[in-house]
């Protein structure tokens, strides 16, 4: 009995000592991780060029055969999406130069009845390129100028939007850039279909790790016009079942409020294995000119009610496998 008691006591002491050693190692590891994180922060803040990016590839399939619980029991769809964003930023003592490019492309093919060959195709296509240069007045403020281009990849510059602006940039915290440019002009193409205008450019970009191995990038851009404009949407003709329909020209008058537009793109990416992980891009936009031109081309809502139609929120998202640099 004495030997058993002594053995149990020795075993207990060994277990306690192992737990104590484990605690010491964990404390040492936490201290090393904290030092590494502090060094990474200093590296990120060090002047010079910084490069990075994330790419997202999403693919999905869906098929139904005799699934009568839905409205289309014989249906199928497939989608392939590609999202990519990259930045190249230069930070010096007296100036900075920030460049950002974003592309989101997704193709969805839907067959409502697999017993025939009729298919519908939808494409999400968004291209965003910007370049901002600033001359620092202080660590937090700079005089700056920016060029920003919005379009699509497949129908390049149709429509297209180029905004040139100048004003001040505010850098309140690390990774956040806010610009207020009262001197600006927004060029819209095709000219005649879309109105261009002078106005103010307001925007903000943010990029940081919000959680361990979870990165968030956000790019908000808004244009506030100083006045309205008149445009004339060109006429066109189309043929259906041998019958040709001619759509007349449509004059529209836009107020300054009608020409106000904004775009907000957010990207989230996780690192699970090396640079691989899961990514999500979400885009929001409000642009009445884009909505009116799309309605006119598709004759949605009646041609002569387009000018008084609402301005719907435009949304896209892309979820899939991501690789982060």
N, C-alpha and C positions, 0 to 999 in steps of 0.2 A: 504494500500500500504506500509506503514511504517512497519507494522507487517510482511508482506511477505518479504520485503527487509531484515529485521533483521533475519528472519528465514533462508533465503538463505545464509546470511553471516555466521550465526552460523554453518550451514551445511557445508559450504566451509571450515571453520576453523577446523571443526571436521575431514574432509577428509584429509586436509593437515597434521593434527597432527597424523592421522593414518599412513599416508605414511612415516612421519618422524620416528615413532616408528618402522615401518617395516624395514626401512633402518638401524636403530640402531641394531635391532635383527639380520639382515643379516650380518652386520659387526662383531657382536659378534660371530655368528655361523662360519663365515669364519676364525676368529682368532682361535677358538677352533679346527676347522678342520686342520688348519696349525700346531697347537701344536700337535695334534694327529699324523699327518704325520711325524713330526720331531721325535716324540717318536718311531714311527714304524721304521724309519731309524736307530735310535740308537739300537733298538732291533735286527734289521737285522745284524748290524755290531758287535754285542756283541759276544765275543768268545764263542765257544762251538758247540754242534751239531745242525745242521739245517736239517729238513726233509721236503719234499714236493713232489707233483706229480700232474699229470692230467690224466684223462681217457676219451677217446672219443669213442662213440658208434654211428655208422652211418648205416642207413638202407634205401634202395631205391627200388622201384618197377616200372616197365615199361611194358606196354602191348599195342599191336596194333592188331586190328581185322578189316580187309577190309579197312585199311588206305592206299589207293593206291598212296598217294603222296610221299611215301618213297620206297626204294628198296626192303624192306621186309615188305609187308603189313600185314602178319600174323607172328608176332614176340612178344617175351616177354623176360624180363630179371629181375633178382633180385640180390641184392648185400647186404652183411652184412660185416661191417668193425669194427675192434676193434683197438684202438690205446691207448697206455699207456706209460707214462714215469714217473720215480721217481728218486729222488736224496737223498743222505745222506752225508752231508759234515761236517767235523770236523775242526775247526779253533782254533789253540792255538797260544801262543806268539812265540814259536820257530818253529812250524811246522804246516802243514795242510794235510788233507786226504779227497779227493773228490771222491765220487762214483756216477755213473750215469747208469741207465738202461732204454732202450727204446725198445718197441715192437710195431710193426704194422702188423696187420693181416687182410686181406680182401678177401672175396670169392664172385665171380661174376658168375652166371649161366645164359647163354643166349640160347634161343631157337629161331632160325631164322625162323622156320615154325611151328606154334603151331598145325598144322594138323598132325604132326608126333611127335615121341618121341625123336628125335635127339637133344642132348644138347651139348654145349661146356662150359667148366669150366675154369676160370682163377683165380689164387690165388696170391695175393701179400703177401709176408712173409719176414719180416726183424727183426732181433734181434741184439741189440747193447748193450754191457756191457763194462764199463771201470772203472778203479780204478787208481787214481793218488795220489802219496805221495810226499810231498816236505818238505825239511829242509830249513827254511828261512835264507837267508844271510842278508836280509834287508826287510822292509815292501813291497818292489816291486819285489824282485828277490829271487829265491830259487833254490837249487839243487834238482832235482826230478827224479822219475822213474814211469813208467806207464805200465799197462797191459790192452790191449784192445782186445775184442773178438767180431767178426762179424759172424753171421750165420743166419739160419732160424729156426723157431720153429718146423715145421712139418717135415722137412728133416734135423734134427739136425746134424751139422758138415759135411754136404754133399751138398754144400761145406761149409767149415769153414775157418776162418782167425783169427789167434792170433798174435798180434804184441806186443813185449816186447821192451821197449826203455828206455833210460836214457839221461839226459842232464840238461837243465835249464828251469825254468818256470818264466814267466813275468806276473805280476799282475798290469797293468797300471792304471785301474780304478776299482771301485766296480763292482762286478758281471761279470767281464771279466777276463778269464784266457787264456794265450797264452803259448804254450809249444814248445820248439825247442830242439829236442833230436837227436843229431848226431850219437849216438850209439844205433842201433836198429836191430832187426831181425824179419822178417815176415814169420810165418809158415802158409802154405796153405794146406788144405786137400780137397779131397783125394790126398795123395802124389803120384807122377807119373802123375796124370791128371793135377795137378797144381804145379807151381814152387814156391819154397821158396827162399828168398834172404835176404842179409844184406843191410841195408840202413838207412836213416834218417827219423824220424817221426816228422811231423809238425801238429799242431792242435790248435784249439781255441774253447772255450765254453763261452756262454753268456746267462744269465737268469735275466730278470728284467721286471717290469711293465712299458711299454712304454707309456701307456695312463691310465687314471683311469679305473680300472677293466678290463684292457687288458694286458695280459702277453705274453712275447715272449721268447722262448728258442731256442738257436741255437748251433749246435754241428758240427764243421768242422774238418775232419781228413784226412791227406794226407801222403802217404808213397813214399819216393824218393829212389829207389834202387841204389846200387853202381855198379851193373853189371847185365848181362843177364843170361839166363839159357836155357837148352834144356829139353823138355818134350816129352812124347809120349802118345797121347790119345789112350786108349785101343779100340780094335775092339769089335763089337757087332753084333747081328743078330736080325731081326724082321720079322714077317710074316703078309702079307696082302693078303686077298682073297685066302688063301691057298698057296701063293708063298712066300718062305723064301729068304730074301735078307741079305747077309753078308757084313758088313762094315769093311774094313781092319783097322789096326792100322795107326795112323797119327802122324808122328814125326813133331814137331814144334820147331823152334828156336826163343826165345824171347830176344830182346835187353833190355838194361836197361830202355829205354823209353817205351817199351811195358809193362814192369812190374810196371810202375808208376800208382798209383790209388788213388782216393779220394772219400770220401763220405760226404755229407752235408745234415743234417736233421734239419728242422725248424718246430717249433710248436707254434701255436697261440691259445690262449684261452681267452674267455670273461666270466665274472661273471655277470649274469643277476638277478638271484634269489638265494641268499646264495652262495653256491659253484657251482650251475648249470648255464650253459651257452652254448655257441657254441664254438667248437674247430676245428682247421684245422692243419693237419700235412702234410708237403711236404718233400719228400726225393729225392735227386739228387745223382747220382753216375757215376763214370767213371772207368771201370775195364775191360781191354781187355781180360784177362784170362777168366772171367765170360762169356763175350760175345762169345768168341771162343768155349768154352765148350758147351754153349747152341746151337750154330749153328751146331756143330758137332753132338750133340744128335738128333737134328731135321732135319739134312741134309740140312739146309737152305743155299742157296748161292753156293752150290757146295762144295764137301768135300775138294778139293785140292786148293781152293781159300781162305780157312779160315784164313791162316796165314797172308795173305795180305789184309784182309777185314778191313773196318773202325772200329772205336771204338765208338759206338753210346752212346749218353747220356741216362742213365737209370733214369726213373722218376716214382714216385708214389705219390698219395695224398689220404688223408682220411678226410672227412668232416662230422660232425655230432654233436650230443648232447654230451656235455662235463661236467665233474665234476672236479673241481680244489681244491686241498688241500692247 
